Amino acid sequence: MESPLVVGVDGSDPSLTALDWAVDEAVRYGLPLRIVHASLWERYEGVVPTWATDRPSGQILAENIVGIAAERARRRAPDLPLATAVLAEDASTALLREGQEGAILVVGSRGRGEFADLLLGSVGLIVAARAHCPVVVVRGDRHALEARHGRVLLGVGEHDVDSPAVRFAFREAAARDAELDVVRTWRRPAHEPIDHPLLSGNRAIHLAEQSSELLDKALEAAVTEHPRVRLRRAILEGPAHRVLTERSAAADLLVVGARRRDGLVGLELGRVAHRALHHATCPVAVVPQRHPESTEGEP
């Protein structure tokens, strides 16, 4: 059975925007869609006995949220296979479990009850940090949400040679018939002063050439697998989190990797992914890559 694309909904505007994006993505890949709503209504209202005719208002609300979302999805893509689930538990736990069987997990940038001035809701942050499958946090302006730019942006880090993030970005570009904008950044070592005699033009050229060589290695396998994907390569000086955030203004999707250590407790996002999730102006895909020792590297 094909793994579904899973989208979390809670009735908020950001979650409905995420639902629309998820429907389009599921159609793009030919995947079934699974719409999930999780709520702790049982904790606050109790479990209704099986003989009772009345259901808790929280359960009714949860079922209505999922029903409205399913109808919205059917109107957007009538032939899309979909399933729904109402789960009586906290949203983060439910979505992380659902993601274990999902191809992609999609969430909105904020949910119901989140403060209006928050850049990213707590559920989105937790899910992006801990999920075992790629997570897309849907955010950005209408041009990005409607894929009008025709461009996928990929940040390549030190450990991204044929990485899951690289492969994911190429698949996205191929499925969308979009240009793939691949960025590798470099920076002068912090311990070397900018006026150091070794930091001449030759030194900068050397650092840029090293970055270019790493980029070639990172992309080699994916280029062979997807020869028709149009590539735009960029080797840029500067902090990766800033460069990618600024460049996201011209992209429909930003793809970043998240290297995680087995058994690490707590949030497992590096600076690049964390900054992108809060400040990118397009949807952000965080693609996990398990590693026993290292955390996420800077592109």
Rosetta blueprint (number, residue, H / E / L):
1 M L
2 E L
3 S L
4 P L
5 L E
6 V E
7 V E
8 G E
9 V L
10 D L
11 G L
12 S L
13 D H
14 P H
15 S H
16 L H
17 T H
18 A H
19 L H
20 D H
21 W H
22 A H
23 V H
24 D H
25 E H
26 A H
27 V H
28 R H
29 Y H
30 G L
31 L L
32 P L
33 L E
34 R E
35 I E
36 V E
37 H E
38 A E
39 S L
40 L L
41 W H
42 E H
43 R H
44 Y H
45 E H
46 G L
47 V L
48 V L
49 P L
50 T L
51 W L
52 A L
53 T L
54 D L
55 R L
56 P L
57 S H
58 G H
59 Q H
60 I H
61 L H
62 A H
63 E H
64 N H
65 I H
66 V H
67 G H
68 I H
69 A H
70 A H
71 E H
72 R H
73 A H
74 R H
75 R H
76 R H
77 A L
78 P L
79 D L
80 L L
81 P L
82 L E
83 A E
84 T E
85 A E
86 V E
87 L E
88 A L
89 E L
90 D L
91 A H
92 S H
93 T H
94 A H
95 L H
96 L H
97 R H
98 E H
99 G H
100 Q L
101 E L
102 G L
103 A L
104 I E
105 L E
106 V E
107 V E
108 G E
109 S L
110 R L
111 G L
112 R L
113 G L
114 E L
115 F L
116 A L
117 D L
118 L L
119 L L
120 L L
121 G L
122 S H
123 V H
124 G H
125 L H
126 I H
127 V H
128 A H
129 A H
130 R H
131 A L
132 H L
133 C L
134 P L
135 V E
136 V E
137 V E
138 V E
139 R L
140 G L
141 D L
142 R H
143 H H
144 A H
145 L H
146 E L
147 A L
148 R L
149 H L
150 G L
151 R E
152 V E
153 L E
154 L E
155 G E
156 V L
157 G L
158 E L
159 H L
160 D L
161 V L
162 D L
163 S L
164 P H
165 A H
166 V H
167 R H
168 F H
169 A H
170 F H
171 R H
172 E H
173 A H
174 A H
175 A H
176 R H
177 D L
178 A L
179 E E
180 L E
181 D E
182 V E
183 V E
184 R E
185 T E
186 W E
187 R L
188 R L
189 P L
190 A L
191 H L
192 E L
193 P L
194 I L
195 D L
196 H L
197 P L
198 L L
199 L L
200 S L
201 G H
202 N H
203 R H
204 A H
205 I H
206 H H
207 L H
208 A H
209 E H
210 Q H
211 S H
212 S H
213 E H
214 L H
215 L H
216 D H
217 K H
218 A H
219 L H
220 E H
221 A H
222 A H
223 V H
224 T H
225 E H
226 H L
227 P L
228 R L
229 V L
230 R L
231 L E
232 R E
233 R E
234 A E
235 I E
236 L E
237 E E
238 G L
239 P L
240 A H
241 H H
242 R H
243 V H
244 L H
245 T H
246 E H
247 R H
248 S H
249 A H
250 A H
251 A L
252 D L
253 L E
254 L E
255 V E
256 V E
257 G E
258 A E
259 R E
260 R E
261 R E
262 D L
263 G L
264 L L
265 V L
266 G L
267 L L
268 E L
269 L L
270 G L
271 R H
272 V H
273 A H
274 H H
275 R H
276 A H
277 L H
278 H H
279 H H
280 A L
281 T L
282 C L
283 P L
284 V E
285 A E
286 V E
287 V E
288 P E
289 Q E
290 R E
291 H E
292 P L
293 E L
294 S L
295 T L
296 E L
297 G L
298 E L
299 P L
